[in-house]
Amino acid sequence: MNRIVPLADARDLPIYRRPITLLFLMAIAMPLSFSTWSALLNNFVIEVAQFDGADIGWLHTVREIPGFLAVGVIAVIIFIREQTLAMISLAMLGIATALTAYFPSMGGLLFVTLISSIGFHYYETVNQSLQLQWLPKDRAPQMLGLLVSAASAATLVAYGVIVVTWRAYDLSYNFVYMVSGALTLIIVAYCVVMMPQFEAPNPQVKKFILRKRYWLYYALQFMSGARRQIFVVFAAFMMVERFGLDVDQITKLMLVTLVANMVLAPVLGRIVHRFGERNAMAVEYVGLVIVFVLYGGIYWFGWGVTLATVLYIANNIFFALALAIKTYFQKIADPGDIAPTAAVAFTINHIAAVFLPALLGYLWLISPGAVFALAAGMALVSLMLALLIPRHPEPGNETVFSRYVAAAPAE
């Protein structure tokens, strides 16, 4: 990478070398590999590796171990810059994705998934940190919405190509995985060569910190990780196992979801900015309670694939409002706490992810509807936590209880 440029001076650089451009390029590079891997995964493991519900649960448990260990980012950034770590992590994700189809067995997939997951989770940790350091507070919700939209647009192109060419050209899993991984690596190469190292004005604390006044943020992260795992692991798996959807059909479903996110994510960012994090999260969690209850009804009452499709799309739209958790933390955090707290929060987010997929994989064999009922309960707990966010969060006013606590030094 090139010279170090203070963030305040980056506005004088050409647009193709600015921090916001780097954020958008990274937002595009990650889903080219990860979303393609996810789109093909359920068909690949069922058709090629002969997985059942318990097997897919173990695969996702292994995939989430690096997320649980994301706190290790704090140790790594002592020696290398966050921006450099983001590039290394994206490269690991791209390489692992490209090689996935060469490991069509339980052991092989666990190995390559672990490498991919280290890249994905370490990238996500530092990416969140860089976003909150580089984006101004008054524009962060809108810009985060645009970044989500850009990622959705990139994935839309990738999925569109799969839908159009999968059957027409009889594509193989190996070919698609190789191409998607290579595209990520090309973008990484551009970022390494063309982008300077950007220096944020607030030096980051490079040690483990766990502050009492961030407790609500930690709780929201824990519940978000637990709830999301159920959807990520079992929603698409259900579409293949119960309704027999093929690769191009699953990809078409994800295409519709991506179009919805691409159009709505900037709007949702503006909604968070206009109505506040508490209201945005409340809407998200009420919607998710309804969605997960109806998911359970698909198994309990035999409702069909049309409802499952609508719920899948709605679920993804509600999840886009998760950017409110980021901006809530940005408003209450000390500027130097962003990087270490992003690592700690990512680990907290993945505590449940380490054991839930494997545990619920066995519950899935007994009662798939019960898995989604559990997710509805988690969404309800998240709703109660969201209502503890004050109308105007800031340091010293982190929760609705802050007004009743005597002024004291922040911890």
N, C-alpha and C positions, 0 to 999 in steps of 0.2 A: 504494500500500500504506500501511498505518497505522504507528503508532509502533514503535520498537525495543523488544523485550522480551527481557531476559536469559533464557537457557534455564532457569535455576534458578527463575525466577518464573513460567514458563509453566504450571506445575501448578495455579496459582490461576485460570487462565482457564477459561471454559466449554469443554466437550469439543469443541465444533464449531470452536474457535479454537486448539487446541493443536498443537504440532509434529507429534505422531504422526498427528493427523487430516490435516494437510497432506501428510505422506508417503503416507498411504493414498489421498488424493484424487489426488495426482500419479500414484501407481501405477495408478489406475483410468483416468485421462485419457489416458495415453500409449498403452496398447494399444487403446483405442477407435479411434484413428486408425491406428496402425502395424499392429496385427494384422489389421484389416479390409483395409488396403492389401495386406498380405502374402497374405491368404486369396484375394483376387480376382486378384492380380497374374499368376500363371502362366496362368490362363485368359484374362485380358484381353490379355496380350501375344501369346499364340498365336492367339486368335480374331480380335482386332481389329488388332493391330500386326504380325501375321505374323512373330513372332520365331522363331529357331532357337536351338540351344544356344550358339553363339558370341555371338549378340545378347544373350541373357540374362546371359551372363558379363560382357560389357561394361557392361550396365546395373548389375550389382551391383558392378563395379569402381568405377564413378562414384559409386555410393551409399556406398562405403566411404572415399572420399577425405576427407570431413569427419571421419570417425573417425580417420584417420591424422593429421589436423591438429588433433585435440582438444587438443593441448598449447597451442593458442592461447587456451584458456580462462584460462590463467594471466595472460595480458595483459588479457583482458576484465575479470576480477574485480578488477583494480586500480581500475577506474572504476565498476563496479556490483557489487552484492552477489550472492552465489551464488543466493540465493532469487529475486531479481529475474531473473537470467539463466535460471533454470529456467522461469519463467513465459513469458519471451520465446521461449524455445526450443520450449516446448509449443505456443505460439500459431503459430509457423512451421510446425510439424508438422501442426497442424490445418488451417491454410489450404492448405498444399500437397496434403494428402490430399483435401480437398474439390474441388480443381481438377484432379486427376489425369486424369479421363476426358476433359477438354477437350484433351488433348495425346496423341492416339492415333498417334504416329509415333516413330521412333527418336530424332530430335533433341528433340522435345517432351518425351518421357518422360525423357530424360537431364536436361533442364533442371528439370522439376518434381521429379524424384527427388533432384537435388542440393539443392534448397531444403528438401525434406522431411528429407533426411539431415543437413543442418546442424542443424535443429531437434532431430532425434532424438539425434544423437551429443553435442551440447552439453548437452542435457537429461540424458542418461545419465551424463555425466561429473560434472556438479554434483550430480545426484541421489545417486550413489554417495558422493560427498564428504559431503553432508548426512546421509545415513543413518549413516555411520560417526562423524560428529561428534555427532549427536543421540541415538543409541542407546547405552545403557550396555553395556559389554563383556560383562557376565555374562548379558545378555538378548538380545544382538544376533543370534545364530543363530536363536533362536525368533521374534523379531520380523521378521527378514528372510524367514523361511519364511511368516509370516502375510502379509507384503506381496506375496510371490509368489502366494500363494493369492488375495488380493484382486484382483490384476491378472488372474489366470486367471478369476475369477468374473465380472469385468466383460466380458472377452472372450467368455466363455461366453454371456452374454446377447446380445451382438452377433451371434455366430455362430448362436445359436439362432434369432434373428429372420431371418437370411439363409436358413437351412435351411427354415424354415416358409414364408417369403414369396417366395423367389426365383422358383420356378416358378408358385406359386399366383397371384401378382400380376404375373408377367412383369416383374420389376424390371430396371432398367438399371444398368450399371456406374456411370453418372454419379449416379444417385439414391443408391446405397449409399455411394459415396465422399463425396458432399455431406453426407449425414446424419451419418456417422461423424466427419468433420472438424468439423462444427458442434457435436456433443456434447463433443468435446475443448475447443473454444473456450468453451463454456458453463461447464465446470468451471474453466477458467483464469480466467474472469471472476469467479467466486465466490471463488477463492483470492486474487485481487488485491484485491478489495473487502473481504473479511471477515477475512483473516489478517494479523496484525501481522508485522513483520520480527523473526525470532528471532536472538538473538546467542549463539553458542556461547562457552564460557568460555576456549577456547584460540585466540588469533589465528592465522590461517593465514599461512604463508609465501607471499608473492605474487611468487615468482620461480622460474625453472626449477631444479629440483634432481634429481640423479641420484646416489643413494647406493649405495656398494658393498655395504653390508649388506642392501640390498633385492634383491640380484641374483636370488635364487630366485623372488621374487614377480614380477619382470619376466619371467623365463623362463616361468613358468606362464602369465602373461598372453599372451605371444607365442604359445605353443602352443595355448592356448585359442582365440585369435582365428583362427589358421590352420585348426584342426580344425573349428570351428563354421561357417566360411565354406562348407566343402564340403557340410555338411548343409543350411544355410539356402538355398544357391543351387540345389543339385541334387536333394535328396530329394523335395520337392514337385513340382519340375519333372519328375522321373522318373515320378511318379504320373500326371501329365497326359499326358506324351509317350508313355510305354510302355503304360500301361493305360487311357488315354482317360477318366480321371475328370472329371466335370463340376463346375461351381462348387459345387452343393449337396453333391455327394459329397466333394469336398475339404474343404468346410466341416464336414461331419459327422465326418470323420476328425479335424479339428482340435478339434471339440467333445469327442470322446472324450479326446483328449490334454489338453484344458483341465480336464475333470472329474478326470482322474487327477492333474494338477498341483495343482488346487484342494484335493483331499483329502490328497495326499501331501506337499505342500510344507511345511506346519507340522510334519509327522512327520519329514521330512528335516532340518529346522532343529533339532529336538530330538536327532536322531541325531548331527549335527555337534557339538552341545553335549556330548553324552554320550560319544562315542567319539573326538572330536578331528578336526581338519582332515585330518591325514595319512591316517587310516583311511577317512574319507569320500571323499576324492579317489581313493584307491586303488581302492575299490569302483566309483566312477564310471568310471575309465579302463579297468579290466578289462572292465566292461560295454560300453563304447564300442568297444573292440577287437573284441569278439565281434559287436556290431551291424554295424560297418562291413565286417567279413569276410563276413557273411551278405548284406549289401547287394550286395557284389561277386558273390556266388553267384547272385543274381537274374538277372544278365546272363550270367554264364559257364555256368550250368546250367539256365536257363529257369524258375527258381522263380517262383511266381505272386503275384498281388496280395494274397492273404491274408497271406503272410509279410511282404511289403513294408509292409502296414498295421501288423502287430504290431511290426516294427522301428521304424517311424516313431514310434509311441507310446512304445516303450521308450527310444528316443533322447532324446525330450523329457524323460522322467522322469529319466534320468541327468544331463541338462544342469541340472536343478534343483539338483543338488548343487554347482554352481559357486559357490553362496553361500559355500562353505568357503574359496575364495580370498580373498573380501572379509574374512572374519573372521580369517583367518591374518594378513593385512596389518594389520588393526586391532590385533592383539595385539603385533606387532613394531614398530609405527610410533611415532615421536614425534608427540604430538597435533597439533602445528603443521604437520606434513608431509602431512596427509591430503588437503587440496585440491590442492596442486601435484602430489603423487604420483598422485592419481586422474587428473589430466590427462595426465601422462607415461605412466602405465600404459595409459590408453585409446588413446594413440597407438601404444604398443608392441603392444597387442592388435590394432591394425589395420594393422600393417606388411605382413603377408602378405596381408591383405584387399584391398590396393590392386592387387596383381598376380595373385593366385591365381585369382579368378573368371574373368578374361579368358583367362589361360593355360590353366586347366583346361577352359574352354569349348571350346577346340580339341581338347584330349585327349578330351573327352566325345564329339566327333564320330567319333573313332577307336575308343575303348574306354571306355565308361562304367564298366565294372567296375574298370578301373585307377584311376579317380578315387577310388572308395571304398577300394581297397586302400591308396592313399596316405594316406587319412584314418585307416585302421587303424594304419599306421605312426606317424602323429602321436600317436594316442592312446597307443601304447606308449611313446613318448618322454615324454609327459606323466606316465605312470605312474612311470617311473624318476625324474623330477623330484620327484613327490609324495613318494616314499620318502625324500627328503632333508629333509623337514620334521621337526623334533624333536617329541617327545611333548608338551612344554609350551613352545610358542613364546612369546618375549617379547623386548624389547630386549636385545641381547647374546647371545641364544640363537635366532638366526634360522634356522639350519640344523643338521643333525647334525654338521657340521664345527666349529661354534662352540666346542665344548668343547676342541678341540685348538689353538685360536688364543689366544695370550696376550692378556690383558685390555688393551684399548687404547681411546682415545676413539672413539665411534661416528662413522662416516663416511657 
